Amino acid sequence: MSISDEIIITDDDIDWVESIFDGDIRFDLPRREIIKSLKSVDIQAFPGSGKTTILVAKLAILAKKWNSSSSGICVLSHTNVAREEIEKRLGNTEVGASLLRYPHFIGTVHSFFNSFMALPWIRSKGYPIEIIDTEFVSAYRWNMLPKKYRVAILHKKKSYMDCCYKNELGKVEIGNLGEKTATYKAVKTCIEESQKKGYFTFRETLLFAQEAISSNSRKADFVKQRFPILFIDEAQDTNSMQWDLINNVFTESIYQGFGDENQAIYNFIGETDNNNFPRDNPLILAESKRFNSDISKLTNPLAISKAEMIGVNRTFRCENTIFLYNVDKIDTVLAEYSKLVLSTFTDEELKKYKSDGCYAIGMVHAKKEATQREQLPKGIFDYWGEYNPRFSSKKMTPKYLIEYFVLGRNELNQTGEANLQVEWVLKGLRKLINDTSSNIIIEDRALLINSFINKLDSKNQNVFRINLLSILNRPSFSEIEWIDIRTTINLILNLFGIECIKSDFLDWRVNSVVNMGVNHSESSAHNTFRYTNENDRSLDVKLGSIHSVKGQTHLSTLVLETFSHKHNLVSIIPFISGAPLRKKVGVRDIGRLKCHYVAMTRARGLLCLAIPKDKVDEESIERLGLLGWNVQTI
């Protein structure tokens, strides 16, 4: 008997879930139909349609009706948005608490396959599990290599990040270096030796998960019975390798994918477009409650989906603007945008929507080399010289341990570099240990982890690494999670001869999670352009990459032209202007369309673009005006 036979979701159930959502949510008929559906179907949800809230509503109802103590609901994603929404909407309810504990699982795709497939399989081979981190482990292996082999790899235009298995266990990919070459053998030896010590990259653990599934069908059978229903949030960001794992394991489970195919902007090396999401005949959430029909009309031409978005929010009616500028005046673009924002919104509106903020974003934001004249503008840094793509809050001094942990998670989310997360967590633990003992037990070294490891014998070194990994892999730092984290922290303290203690430094702080745990608050004083006009009205414009603002809602967004192989906005001007499609869209332009679709669907009020004047012809300018853009020359 399937879940859909055992559980039926009714309008009364949906009325109930509306009531526990504090009365600020009302589900219309299309959204109710999606909540009621318990068949395998995908939900194509446009920006601002409230898909995660719908998913959480469905989960709440299912949790209320769930009777099994041995099988549960599985929710997979690539971020913790769904989990955070559960904590926000259901944090003080029994159904909310039940969703976050056994037998249910809510976490990332990677953490799921690690927990249920990869790590047990790796241990069965006799390997320990010490560190799972691509950046750290690849660098560790690189340092193991003799210099002559590192030089040979660099000559092949490869790097330390190639010291790993990427697509097949036992196979190294270093240009055209064959298996019989000394360099190939040396790299493979380093990988094998590091794995014997318990060091793995993220992708390697997924490769072990694949091996576990293909070698032992009982593992897949276990998952089928354990999780009869699966939900995938942000399904468009699931890569082909992850889809293969999901499809091989959840063969008989009901599964629903929630996402927007137009926003699939997290690309993977060697990745090609796949047809896993959405499947045929998806349910459509076409109405966006974020913005009005003007913005949806301007954005729809960039969508790759067949369905079109409908903007239904009527709060603002703004003059959406494309700034055309001479590259010699590129440093005035942010000021001109600020002037328009101040003339569009009242001080009351700016105050009301301060948490949304005004943003200037671009596809390229990291400066890797000097900008050539013909490339201008190459990145965000060309618009504002003070922009720092790798800004981190390293100068901040958190007051509580949880703030160290949250800052570390933010660093990981914003930069993708796990070593920065490790550094913050270790800083917090160092402060706790030294302050508690009133002595400098852990020295402040460049490679902080060695300060911890060198104080422990080999057995306790392994225990420390396991507990550190437990903290790093936590899906969230909610109040519920913090109870378990405190236990882990006490185990770490015991390794250094410190008994369980009571300290304000160890307290869970709600303000820490709210104020430091979201991307909007990356430390507002940094990467923020401030403009003040002649009437002493001021505006802060936050700068960042398009990837960094995915999922956010802004009061206003300025999308900046940048350069990657070609100028990005100029390359898709035919789409932005609604011109007839004359040729097949290339892979790079598909990426540009998806990325700028994300960028252009952030604003609830005012949407702007900035493009060099000499890159846009008169015919395109005319088309842009007919589509509804206000074209302003700087």
Buried (B, 14 or more C-beta within 10 A) or exposed (E): EEBBEEBEBEEEBBEBBBEBBEEEBEBEEBBBEBBBBBEBBBBBBBBBBBBBBBBBBBBBBBBBBBEEEEBBBBBBBBBBBBBBBBBBBBBEBEBBBBBBEEBBBBBBBBBBBBBBBBBBBBEEEEBBBBBBBBBBBBBBBBEBBEEEBBEBBEEEEBBBBBBBBBEEEEEBBBEEBEEEBEBBBBBBEBBEEBBEBBBBBBBBBBBBBBBBBEEBEEBBEBBBEBBBBBBBBBBBBBBBBBBBBBEBBBEEBBBBBBBBBBBBBBEEEEEEEEEBBBBEEBBBBBBBEBBBBBBBBBBBBBBBBEBBBBBBBEEBEBBBBBBBBEBEEBEBBBBBBBBBBBEBBEEEBBEEBEEBBBBBBBBBBEBEEEBEEEBBBBBBBBBBEEBEBEBBBEEEEBEBBBBBBBBBBBBBBBBEBBBBBBBBBBBBBBBBBBEBBEEEBBEEEEEBBEBBBEBBEEEBBBBBBBBBBBBBBBBBBBBBBBEEBBEBBBBBBBBBEBEEEEEEBBBBBEEBBEEBBBBBBBBEEBBBBEBEEEEEBEBBBBBBBBBBBBBBBBBBBBBBBBBBEEBBBBBBBBBBBBBEEEEEBEEBBBBBBBBBBBBBBBBBBBBBBBBBBEBBEEEBBEBBEEBBBBBBEB
